[in-house]
Every structure is written in structure tokens, then in C-alpha cells.
Amino acid sequence: MTAMVIGLQVLLPLALLAWLLLLPAGSVAGFVLQAAGTGAMLFALARVAQWAVPVWWLPWVYGVLWLGLVLYRAVGLRRVGRTALPVGARAWAGLALAVLLCAVGGWFGARALMGRGLPPVEVVDIANPFGPGRYLVGNGGSTPVVNAHMQTLDAGVARFRPWRGQSYALDFFGLGPFGLRADGWRPADPQAYAIFGAELRAPCAGTIVAAEGDMPDFRVPDQDPVNRLGNHVILRCGKAEIILAHMRNGSVSVAAGDIVAEGDSLGQAGNSGASTEPHLHIHAQRPAPDGAPPISGEPLALRVAGRFLVRGDRLSGQED
């Protein structure tokens, strides 16, 4: 996990920028495609990767550096004067690499942008579920490249069927000082994460269908793959159920049968259940059939405080 994050979110962007700085194309066509290819890849990485680690604002730094390098090299190219097309095998190889980067970056970037559109299901509008704080969307959207939960839509995979209701779920990380989600790269203590202990509030008025609050919070990256929701609340609002999962041990303040108003306290974010680090999982679904697993209902989409949130979006909690 750490190696992949460093490779894709640090080394690859730096390598793209270094290519543009140290080995600029000598032809007009080569330079245009080199700039476009590196830009497309940086944009795709910015939209597809989870920027909770290392930090959410790092893609903006890469973008500013890319723009500066493109302008700097464009001025130099114009001053010196270059051929329209590449000359030599090495120059053509560079152009081919640039075309490949355009294709790969363009495809992933386009899929990420498509994920900002509403999915072809009913959308449930809810209020902001957080108390004070700042939060980053780790999973969210309507394409699999920005929302890993969508894999559970595959009816052909038997192990996904009990969890199908979560297919359009949102995962939130907390943001602390300097936009960091935790005090360290990946500390084992769940209390080192910005979201741990964050107040969670009822996002709609309704009835508590189920509540569990006695499961332990795990040290990172331990988890409970059997009791996937961990400490959780299932709140029925009209014809939909809203599920908040991975809550803190001992924090759940409601019980089955309780009537809650929008904004009432439900508990705190934690690291229980199938959670590899502290975060809030929230999704909407139709109630599961009698006797079926609790999150196997028909999946619905969520719009939070009027926004269809996608990976990388940020949300400010409600101030008291």
C-alpha cells in the first residue's frame, strides 16, 4: 500500500515533471504532445488517486509546476526555433511515449469526470452528517475509478451480494493541520487520525432501525472482515435507509426504535468493523428484505447538503 502510494502519487508525478524539465522535445509537435501527455497524466492522477495520503493539496502543487515548466519550455522553444516534426529515432520515441501518456491519462481523466454525474438510480438528499471539522471524500462518485464500492454492483460475484446496498457509498477521511489526515504517514493508533472521535449527526429525520456500539476500535491496519459495519447506525428516513458505519466504540447514543430529528447526535467516527483506518462510511439503500443481510438492499445514491460528492471533494462540518 505504502509503496503504491509513493510510486503513483510522488515518484510518477516527479518523473513526469523531470522529463519535461530535463528532456524537452526538440520539435513543435513533440513538445505539444509532451506537454499534453504529462498534463493528462497529472490530471488523471489528481482525480483518480486518493489524496488523503500524502495530502490533498499536492496535485495543485504538481499542476502549478507543470504549468510553469510548459511556459518556460515554450518560450525557449520559440526563441531557439525548432523543426515542426521530430528528427531521429530518439525524438520519435519521445513523441510515441507522449501519445501513450495522452491516451492513458485522457481515458482515466475522462472516467473520473464522468463519475461526477449522477448514477442511474434514485438520489436521496440528506443533510451534512458531521459536526465541526473538515473532511475529504476518499470514495464517492458514479464510476469505479473514483468509487471502489461500485464493484459490489457485480451480481455475478456471490460474496458481494450481502453488501450490495453500499454500491454508491461515500467514505470520508478527516483533515487536520496542513490538510493532513493523521499525525504521521500511517500511525497504528486510531486516535492519531483527524476523523477519530468526530461528531456524527442524523442527516435526516427518521427512525433508528438498528444500532450497535460495543465493537472494538482496531489499531491500523487491523480490521474485522466478518462484522463489516462495526459500530453502526441504520436510520430509516421515508422509504430509504441511511447507514453510518465504523463508528467509535461506546459512542453510539441511539437505539433501535428511537425517533431522531435531523441534526441529532448519533455518536462518533471510529475504526471498528472492516475498516483499515479511521473513516466514516455512509450509504443509502432500500430496506433489505426480511431475513436478508442488513446492507443487501437496493443501492441508492446520496446527495449531501445539495452536493453529489466525488473522490477528492472536501466537506466542512456543521458548526455549533
Residue pairs with C-beta under 8 A, 6 or more apart in sequence:
1 186
1 221
2 185
2 186
5 53
5 54
8 45
8 49
9 45
9 49
9 51
9 53
9 54
9 58
10 54
12 41
12 45
13 42
13 45
13 62
16 38
16 41
16 42
16 66
16 101
17 38
17 62
17 65
17 66
17 69
19 34
19 38
20 34
20 35
20 38
20 66
20 69
20 70
20 73
21 69
21 73
23 94
24 31
24 34
24 73
24 76
24 77
25 31
25 33
25 34
25 86
25 91
25 94
25 95
25 98
26 82
26 83
26 86
26 87
26 91
27 82
27 83
27 84
27 85
27 86
27 87
27 91
27 95
28 77
28 82
28 83
28 84
28 85
29 84
29 85
29 86
29 95
30 85
30 86
30 91
30 94
30 95
30 98
31 73
31 74
31 77
31 82
33 95
33 98
33 99
33 102
34 94
34 95
34 98
35 70
35 73
35 74
36 98
36 102
37 97
37 98
37 99
37 100
37 101
37 102
37 105
38 66
38 98
38 101
39 66
39 70
39 105
40 101
40 102
40 104
40 105
40 106
40 109
41 101
41 104
41 105
42 59
42 62
42 63
42 66
42 105
43 63
43 105
43 109
44 104
44 105
44 106
44 107
44 108
44 109
44 112
45 59
45 62
46 59
46 62
46 63
46 312
47 108
47 109
47 112
47 113
47 146
47 311
47 312
48 108
48 109
48 111
48 112
48 145
48 146
48 311
50 138
50 139
50 311
51 57
51 58
51 59
51 136
51 312
52 136
52 138
52 173
52 181
53 181
53 185
53 186
54 185
55 178
55 179
55 180
56 136
56 175
56 179
56 312
56 314
57 179
86 92
86 94
86 95
108 145
111 143
111 145
111 146
112 141
112 143
112 145
112 146
112 310
112 311
114 142
114 143
115 141
115 142
115 143
115 145
115 146
115 147
115 310
115 311
116 141
116 142
116 308
116 310
117 142
118 142
118 301
118 308
119 142
119 168
119 301
121 168
121 298
121 299
121 300
121 301
122 240
122 300
122 301
123 300
123 301
123 302
123 303
123 308
124 237
124 240
124 242
124 284
124 300
124 301
124 302
124 303
125 303
125 306
126 203
126 204
126 237
126 242
126 284
126 302
126 303
126 304
126 305
127 201
127 203
127 204
127 262
127 263
127 304
127 305
128 201
128 203
128 304
128 305
128 315
128 317
128 318
129 200
129 201
129 202
129 203
129 244
129 280
129 282
129 304
130 172
130 198
130 199
130 200
130 201
130 280
130 315
130 317
130 318
131 198
131 199
131 200
131 201
131 265
131 317
131 318
131 320
132 199
132 317
132 318
132 319
132 320
133 174
133 175
133 194
133 195
133 198
133 199
133 316
133 317
134 174
134 175
134 314
134 315
134 316
134 317
135 172
135 173
135 174
135 175
135 195
135 198
135 280
135 314
135 315
135 316
135 317
136 172
136 173
136 174
136 175
136 181
136 312
136 313
136 314
136 315
137 170
137 171
137 172
137 309
137 310
137 311
137 312
137 313
137 314
137 315
138 171
138 172
138 173
138 279
138 311
139 146
139 147
139 148
139 149
139 169
139 170
139 171
139 311
140 146
140 147
140 169
140 170
140 171
140 309
140 310
140 311
140 313
141 147
141 309
141 310
141 311
142 150
142 168
142 301
143 150
144 150
144 151
146 310
146 311
146 312
147 168
147 169
147 310
147 311
149 166
149 167
149 168
149 169
149 171
149 283
150 167
150 168
151 157
151 160
152 160
152 163
152 164
152 166
152 167
152 299
153 160
153 164
153 167
153 299
154 160
155 161
155 164
161 296
162 292
162 293
162 295
162 296
163 228
163 293
163 295
163 296
164 295
164 296
164 297
164 298
164 299
165 241
165 243
165 283
165 285
165 286
165 288
165 295
165 296
165 297
165 298
165 299
166 243
166 281
166 283
166 285
166 295
166 299
167 283
167 299
168 283
168 284
168 299
168 300
168 301
168 302
169 281
169 282
169 283
169 302
170 280
170 281
170 282
170 283
170 302
170 304
170 309
171 279
171 280
171 281
172 195
172 269
172 279
172 280
172 282
172 315
173 181
173 193
173 194
173 195
173 278
173 279
174 181
174 193
174 194
174 195
174 196
174 198
174 269
174 278
175 181
175 194
175 314
176 182
176 183
176 194
180 194
181 193
181 194
181 195
182 192
182 193
182 194
182 277
183 192
183 193
184 192
186 220
186 221
186 277
187 193
187 220
188 219
188 220
189 219
189 220
190 196
190 217
190 218
190 219
190 220
190 270
190 271
190 277
190 278
191 197
193 220
193 271
193 277
193 278
195 269
195 278
195 279
195 280
196 217
196 248
196 268
196 269
196 270
196 271
196 278
197 248
197 251
197 268
197 269
197 270
198 268
198 269
198 280
198 317
199 265
199 268
199 317
200 233
200 244
200 247
200 265
200 266
200 267
200 268
200 269
200 280
201 262
201 263
201 264
201 265
201 266
201 318
202 235
202 260
202 261
202 262
202 263
202 264
202 265
202 266
203 235
203 237
203 242
203 262
203 282
203 304
204 235
204 237
204 238
204 242
204 262
205 237
205 260
205 261
205 262
206 235
206 236
206 237
206 238
206 242
206 259
206 260
207 235
207 236
207 257
207 258
207 259
207 260
208 233
208 234
208 235
208 236
208 254
208 255
208 256
208 257
208 258
208 259
208 260
209 234
209 235
209 236
209 241
209 256
209 287
210 232
210 233
210 234
210 256
210 294
211 232
211 233
211 234
211 252
211 254
211 255
211 256
211 258
212 229
212 230
212 231
212 232
212 252
213 231
213 247
213 249
213 250
213 251
213 252
213 267
214 231
214 249
214 250
215 224
215 227
215 230
215 231
215 249
215 272
215 273
216 249
216 272
217 248
217 249
217 270
217 271
217 272
217 278
218 224
218 271
218 272
218 275
220 271
220 276
220 277
220 278
221 276
221 277
223 273
223 274
223 275
223 276
224 230
224 272
224 273
224 274
225 274
227 272
227 273
227 274
228 245
228 273
228 274
228 295
229 243
229 245
229 246
229 273
229 274
229 281
229 294
229 295
230 245
230 246
230 247
230 270
230 271
230 272
230 273
230 274
230 275
231 245
231 246
231 247
231 248
231 249
231 251
231 252
231 267
231 270
231 272
231 273
232 243
232 244
232 245
232 246
232 247
232 252
232 273
233 243
233 244
233 247
233 252
233 254
233 266
233 267
234 241
234 242
234 243
234 294
235 241
235 242
235 243
235 244
235 260
235 266
236 242
236 287
239 286
240 284
240 285
240 286
240 300
241 284
241 285
241 286
241 287
241 297
242 282
242 283
242 284
242 302
243 281
243 282
243 283
243 284
243 285
243 294
243 295
244 266
244 267
244 280
244 281
244 282
245 273
245 275
245 280
245 281
245 282
246 269
246 270
246 271
246 272
246 273
246 274
246 275
246 278
246 279
246 280
246 281
247 266
247 267
247 268
247 269
247 270
247 272
248 267
248 268
248 269
248 270
248 271
248 272
249 270
249 272
251 267
251 268
251 270
252 266
252 267
253 265
253 266
253 267
254 260
254 264
254 266
254 267
260 266
263 318
269 278
269 279
269 280
270 278
271 277
271 278
271 279
275 281
282 302
283 295
283 299
283 300
283 302
284 299
284 300
284 301
284 302
285 295
285 297
285 298
285 299
285 300
286 297
286 298
286 300
287 297
288 294
288 295
288 296
288 297
289 296
289 297
301 308
302 308
302 309
304 315
305 315
307 313
307 315
309 315
